[in-house]
Amino acid sequence: MTMARRALLAAKVPFTLRSYAFTPHGGTRQAAEELGLDHHATIKTIILEDETKRPFVCLMHGDMEISTKNLARARGCKTVQTCEPETADRHSGYHVGGTSPFGTRKQMTVYVERTIYDLPEVHINAGHRGLVATMKSADIDKALPGLTVPVSVGIV
């Protein structure tokens, strides 16, 4: 039982777990291919930090990249960058490759690419490498009350 699964259950968010054989650096593409999912609807969870080293989370479509310039602007700071894997693990309580926005060790603001909410269903890591939770995109906010900030930070 992962902390992500506990957080989803506590929030009474309906979800389905799916598992796949995790490969390092396989990312959302591997999960989508192995599970027969839409890569665009397979959401990656990235732990970042601003210039003051304050951590936060960004959720992005699996087939898109984060514009750190747009994200810094949305956050109201000068710069943002992805955390080193050890730092991301420490902030989230998960290992990179199994990071979920739900049930993180530290409570962090979660910036959600606005177009994720346009999808009827999304697939987000469930707190363990090789484990994905399928849920309605509208339920992201139910599981992270008061923590989500919809932004447009993607580039193709």
Sequence and secondary structure as in RCSB ss.txt:
>XXXX:A:sequence
MTMARRALLAAKVPFTLRSYAFTPHGGTRQAAEELGLDHHATIKTIILEDETKRPFVCLMHGDMEISTKNLARAR
GCKTVQTCEPETADRHSGYHVGGTSPFGTRKQMTVYVERTIYDLPEVHINAGHRGLVATMKSADIDKALPGLTVP
VSVGIV
>XXXX:A:secstr
  HHHHHHHHTT   EEEE    TT HHHHHHHHHT  GGGEEEEEEEEETT  EEEEEEETTSEE HHHHHHHH
TSS EEE  HHHHHHHHSS TTS  STT SS   EEEEGGGGGSSEEEEE SSTTEEEEEEGGGHHHHSTTTEEE
E  EE 
